[in-house]
Amino acid sequence: MRSVRFPQLPPLDALVAFEAAAEHESFARAGEELFLTASAVAYQVKKLESHLAVSLFARHGKGVSLTPKGKEFLVLVKQALKGFEENVERIRHGKLRPVRLATQHAIAQFWLQKRLGNYQHDFPEHELEITAVSTVSGQPEETDLALGYFLHDPGRRWQKLWSETLLPVSDPNYVGKDDPVFYQDMHWHDDWRFWQDKFSGIQARTRRSSLYALLLQSVLDGQGAMVGRVSLLQDYLERGELVPWPDDSVNQVESGGYYLYRSAACDDHPVANHFYDWLTAQCASR
């Protein structure tokens, strides 16, 4: 039966029949699984094809096989049915869906990771899904929370957590001061500009990467210098594994900050609100 409220949505029984027939590439075997006759499965699939105005199966003498459109649709149907089933289980057992957080790779690795263990130890029943991305949009989609670095306030629903300080750093034994290599993050590509005058006479080679952790490891291996984000690399600086480059006379520069986003979907999700408050509180102990 077609829904009046969702007229573009195919009937659920037709989707289930299609998924089973596609997995078996047989109406008869799908019928056995669903306790239906092969003709009943064929009818449901035909009804679905009419609804979509697309042929999902090629019929031939040896049976049926998925068309290219059928293979594409099968991926979508399996994802939708699996997600629906998981949500039904959560409702049945009184569990909320996981809280989704999107953040940049460097923030996840150097700030968030060492704190997550404490959160999950204290609140083991709270489910989280952390997605690390190269850049965070000022208007994140399909996430509950987002944590990102911005030069300027990204606007509504974002709260500033802390400011960032930049400092050129290297391994303490780096000997390339006469012929240095500058490592540069491709997403934070303009960090070196603050010291252009100081280093204007230096002919440096540049190495670029979209992964801050890869740049850091190269610098820790004594291969060059990078712009360190002090709040993220504080542990390395305190242990003396990183030092100001080329020496202590180089100045730190404030640049941008880290902001936490809360979507409208959090309004009715107590765990998302709890995690948001917890992340905010962590800034006092950075």
VEXMI-368927 format. One line per 10 residues: number of its first residue (from 1); their letters; for each residue y, z, x of C-alpha. Coordinates in pm, 1 decimal, padded with zeros to 6 digits. Each point is the difference from the previous one (the first is absolute). Layout:
<recs>
NUM = A = Y,Z,X | ... .
</recs>
This chain:
<recs>
1 = MRSVRFPQLP = 00000.0,00000.0,00000.0 | 00341.5,-00095.9,00135.4 | 00252.5,00281.2,00028.7 | 00324.5,-00042.2,-00195.0 | 00178.0,00227.6,00249.5 | -00137.9,-00189.8,00302.0 | -00050.0,-00358.0,-00118.8 | -00057.1,-00140.2,00350.9 | -00275.8,00249.2,00079.0 | -00355.5,-00139.9,-00031.1 .
11 = PLDALVAFEA = -00254.6,00203.4,-00202.0 | -00168.0,00269.1,00208.7 | -00353.0,-00095.5,-00109.6 | 00061.9,-00356.1,00118.0 | 00119.2,00123.7,00340.1 | -00309.3,00218.6,00041.6 | -00228.3,-00288.0,-00096.7 | 00177.3,-00234.3,00241.0 | -00023.5,00249.3,00289.6 | -00374.1,00046.2,-00052.1 .
21 = AAEHESFARA = -00064.1,-00373.8,-00038.6 | 00205.5,-00073.6,00310.5 | -00186.4,00256.7,00209.9 | -00339.4,-00137.8,-00106.9 | 00112.7,-00362.3,-00047.2 | -00225.8,00012.4,-00302.7 | 00068.9,00065.3,-00366.7 | -00359.1,00112.1,-00053.3 | 00001.8,00261.7,00280.2 | 00343.1,00120.2,-00107.8 .
31 = GEELFLTASA = -00139.2,00040.9,-00351.6 | -00286.3,00211.9,00131.6 | 00248.0,00228.4,00175.7 | 00223.5,00030.4,-00307.5 | -00284.9,00009.8,-00256.7 | 00123.0,-00324.7,-00153.6 | -00155.3,-00340.0,-00048.3 | 00090.9,-00280.1,00238.7 | 00170.2,-00182.0,-00287.5 | 00212.9,00308.6,-00075.2 .
41 = VAYQVKKLES = 00116.7,00010.7,00361.5 | 00068.6,-00372.9,-00007.1 | 00204.1,00047.5,-00317.9 | 00212.1,00275.5,00158.9 | 00062.4,-00212.2,00311.2 | 00093.5,-00301.1,-00212.3 | 00240.2,00218.6,-00198.9 | 00159.5,00115.3,00326.7 | 00030.6,-00356.3,00130.1 | 00170.1,-00102.0,-00324.1 .
51 = HLAVSLFARH = 00239.5,00293.2,00028.7 | 00090.5,-00097.5,00356.9 | -00019.4,-00376.2,-00054.9 | -00194.5,-00013.4,00328.5 | -00364.1,-00084.8,00082.0 | -00150.9,00300.1,00179.2 | -00353.8,-00136.4,00035.3 | -00147.2,-00340.0,00074.4 | -00303.0,-00056.7,-00223.2 | -00287.8,-00201.0,00144.7 .
61 = GKGVSLTPKG = -00373.6,-00043.0,-00040.1 | -00091.0,00288.6,00229.8 | 00236.8,00245.2,-00163.7 | 00364.1,00083.4,00061.8 | 00224.8,00048.0,00302.0 | 00355.5,00123.4,00035.4 | 00281.6,-00250.7,00023.1 | 00278.5,00063.1,00254.7 | 00209.2,00145.8,-00281.9 | -00296.4,00211.2,-00104.8 .
71 = KEFLVLVKQA = -00034.7,00145.6,00352.0 | 00371.3,00080.3,00006.3 | -00013.7,00163.4,-00342.9 | -00311.4,00201.1,00091.3 | 00191.0,00179.1,00277.8 | 00272.6,00100.0,-00245.7 | -00245.2,00109.8,-00268.9 | -00206.3,00214.0,00239.1 | 00314.1,00173.1,00128.6 | 00128.4,00062.9,-00352.3 .
81 = LKGFEENVER = -00331.5,00129.6,-00136.9 | -00058.6,00221.4,00304.1 | 00349.7,00146.5,-00021.4 | -00036.7,00061.0,-00372.3 | -00336.6,00169.0,00051.0 | 00140.7,00228.5,00273.9 | 00291.7,00101.6,-00221.8 | -00236.6,00077.1,-00288.9 | -00197.9,00226.7,00234.4 | 00315.4,00177.7,00109.6 .
91 = IRHGKLRPVR = 00102.3,00060.1,-00361.1 | -00351.2,00115.7,-00088.4 | -00002.9,00253.3,00282.4 | 00363.3,00099.6,-00033.4 | 00108.3,-00159.6,00329.6 | 00329.0,-00177.3,00061.0 | 00014.2,-00334.5,00177.1 | 00075.2,00014.7,00374.8 | 00362.0,00026.0,00111.4 | 00106.3,-00319.7,00175.3 .
101 = LATQHAIAQF = 00230.6,00023.1,00301.7 | 00127.6,-00298.0,00198.6 | 00152.1,00054.9,00342.9 | 00058.7,-00182.0,00326.7 | -00269.5,-00003.8,00267.2 | 00197.9,00204.6,00253.5 | 00092.5,00267.2,-00254.4 | -00361.9,00025.0,-00117.3 | -00131.9,00034.8,00354.8 | 00261.3,00219.7,00164.8 .
111 = WLQKRLGNYQ = 00136.5,00216.0,-00281.7 | -00219.3,-00003.5,-00308.0 | -00350.5,00006.4,00144.3 | 00021.9,00337.8,00170.1 | 00132.2,00155.6,-00321.9 | -00245.0,-00156.4,-00245.0 | -00289.6,00206.8,00128.8 | 00180.1,00319.4,-00096.0 | 00080.4,-00132.2,-00347.4 | -00353.8,-00114.1,-00070.7 .
121 = HDFPEHELEI = -00138.8,00329.1,00132.3 | 00227.9,00203.0,-00227.7 | -00038.1,-00228.4,-00303.5 | -00343.7,-00166.8,00029.7 | -00004.5,-00098.6,-00367.8 | 00310.2,-00218.5,00037.7 | -00090.0,-00364.2,00064.6 | 00233.5,-00214.2,00211.2 | 00006.4,-00370.0,00085.7 | 00210.5,-00073.7,00309.5 .
131 = TAVSTVSGQP = 00099.0,-00360.3,00068.6 | 00156.6,-00083.0,00336.7 | 00226.1,-00306.8,00002.5 | 00232.5,-00171.0,00246.7 | 00311.8,00045.2,-00211.6 | 00082.9,00200.1,-00310.9 | 00209.7,-00167.5,-00267.3 | 00303.4,00164.9,-00149.7 | -00168.8,-00054.6,-00338.1 | -00369.5,00077.2,00057.5 .
141 = EETDLALGYF = -00250.7,-00130.2,-00251.4 | -00345.9,00125.0,-00097.0 | 00041.6,00334.5,00174.1 | 00090.6,00351.9,-00107.6 | 00171.8,00108.4,00319.8 | 00134.5,-00180.7,00304.2 | 00119.5,00130.7,00334.6 | 00206.4,-00235.3,00212.2 | 00265.1,-00038.6,00266.1 | 00333.8,-00155.3,-00100.0 .
151 = LHDPGRRWQK = 00329.1,-00048.8,00182.0 | 00185.5,00072.8,-00323.5 | -00073.2,00182.7,-00325.0 | -00239.9,-00227.4,-00196.2 | 00133.2,00128.2,-00332.4 | -00129.8,00150.4,-00321.4 | -00321.9,00203.2,00004.2 | 00016.8,00038.8,00379.0 | 00065.8,00337.8,00163.8 | 00095.4,00027.9,00366.1 .
161 = LWSETLLPVS = -00237.6,00226.3,00190.6 | 00133.4,-00010.6,00354.7 | 00215.6,-00204.8,00238.1 | -00140.5,-00187.9,00297.5 | 00104.5,00013.5,00364.5 | -00078.4,-00283.7,00240.1 | -00058.3,00036.5,00373.7 | -00135.5,-00244.6,00261.3 | -00315.3,00155.8,00147.1 | -00271.4,-00075.2,00252.0 .
171 = DPNYVGKDDP = -00293.5,00160.9,00173.2 | 00134.9,00248.6,00259.8 | -00165.5,-00198.8,00281.5 | 00127.0,-00341.4,-00110.4 | 00122.6,-00180.4,00313.5 | 00139.0,-00319.3,-00152.2 | 00368.5,00093.7,-00002.8 | 00096.3,-00300.6,00215.2 | -00199.7,-00245.5,-00208.3 | -00058.0,00175.7,-00334.1 .
181 = VFYQDMHWHD = -00197.4,-00105.4,-00302.7 | 00154.7,00086.9,-00335.1 | -00239.9,00050.2,-00290.2 | 00150.0,-00082.9,-00336.4 | -00118.0,00064.3,-00353.7 | 00022.4,-00322.1,-00203.7 | 00103.8,00185.4,-00315.6 | 00244.9,00235.7,00173.6 | 00109.4,-00284.0,00224.5 | 00364.4,00100.2,00052.9 .
191 = DWRFWQDKFS = -00060.1,00348.3,00144.9 | 00089.3,-00106.9,00355.0 | 00350.9,-00112.8,-00100.1 | 00143.9,00350.6,00037.7 | -00045.0,-00016.6,00376.5 | 00100.5,-00361.3,00061.1 | 00295.7,00098.3,00219.5 | -00203.6,00243.1,00209.6 | -00277.9,-00251.1,00062.0 | 00211.9,-00317.5,00000.8 .
201 = GIQARTRRSS = -00055.1,-00063.1,00369.3 | -00376.5,00043.2,-00019.1 | -00222.4,-00305.4,-00029.1 | -00279.6,00139.8,-00215.1 | -00305.0,-00167.7,-00140.1 | -00070.5,00064.5,-00366.4 | -00332.7,00063.2,-00166.7 | -00013.1,00014.8,-00380.3 | -00248.3,00133.3,-00252.5 | -00001.5,00084.9,-00370.6 .
211 = LYALLLQSVL = -00197.2,00319.0,00072.9 | 00199.7,00291.4,00136.1 | -00321.2,00171.2,00115.2 | -00087.3,-00299.7,00218.1 | 00341.4,00010.5,00166.2 | -00033.5,00372.6,00056.1 | -00339.2,-00032.6,00165.5 | 00134.1,-00266.4,00237.1 | 00285.1,00233.1,00097.6 | -00235.2,00297.1,00043.2 .
221 = DGQGAMVGRV = -00207.5,-00222.9,00228.4 | 00305.8,-00043.7,00221.5 | 00065.0,-00364.1,-00085.6 | 00364.4,00023.0,-00108.2 | 00263.5,00173.2,-00212.8 | 00056.3,00010.0,-00376.3 | 00247.5,00143.7,-00245.7 | -00152.3,00327.4,-00110.6 | 00055.8,00134.2,-00346.6 | 00041.6,00361.2,00095.5 .
231 = SLLQDYLERG = -00117.9,00150.3,-00329.7 | -00325.3,-00196.7,00019.9 | -00065.8,00049.8,00372.1 | 00116.2,00360.3,00035.4 | -00345.2,00122.3,00109.8 | -00014.6,-00253.9,00284.6 | 00348.5,00098.2,00117.1 | -00077.2,00371.9,-00011.8 | -00319.0,-00049.7,00201.7 | 00184.7,-00209.8,00257.7 .
241 = ELVPWPDDSV = -00213.6,-00307.4,-00067.3 | 00320.7,-00187.8,-00080.3 | 00337.4,00046.7,00172.7 | 00345.9,-00157.5,-00049.7 | 00028.6,-00339.7,00168.2 | 00133.5,-00071.6,00254.3 | 00099.7,00367.4,00043.4 | 00143.7,00302.2,-00179.2 | 00348.1,-00154.4,-00006.8 | -00090.1,-00241.6,-00280.2 .
251 = NQVESGGYYL = 00144.3,00102.9,-00336.9 | -00183.9,00054.7,-00324.1 | 00133.5,-00195.3,-00298.4 | -00024.3,00088.6,-00368.2 | -00115.2,-00292.9,-00209.1 | -00109.8,00000.4,-00363.4 | -00246.1,00239.6,-00151.1 | -00317.9,00050.2,-00196.5 | 00002.0,-00004.5,-00378.7 | -00255.4,00101.0,-00261.9 .
261 = YRSAACDDHP = -00034.3,-00199.2,-00322.6 | -00139.3,00124.6,-00332.0 | -00082.2,-00255.5,-00269.2 | 00034.4,00049.8,-00373.6 | -00381.3,00014.4,-00017.1 | 00016.7,00343.7,00165.9 | 00177.8,00152.6,-00298.2 | -00329.9,00068.3,-00176.3 | -00215.8,00053.3,00309.2 | 00004.3,00365.0,00113.2 .
271 = VANHFYDWLT = -00186.3,-00067.3,00326.4 | 00247.3,-00272.7,00097.6 | 00288.8,00238.2,-00062.4 | -00177.0,00274.2,00195.1 | -00060.0,-00232.3,00297.4 | 00362.0,-00115.7,-00015.2 | 00124.0,00358.7,00017.5 | -00244.5,00077.4,00280.5 | 00116.5,-00298.0,00207.6 | 00360.3,00103.8,-00050.4 .
281 = AQCASR = -00079.5,00351.0,00118.2 | -00166.7,-00135.4,00315.6 | 00334.4,-00123.3,00127.7 | 00098.4,00358.0,00074.8 | -00291.0,00021.4,00244.1 | 00022.8,-00339.8,00168.8 .
</recs>
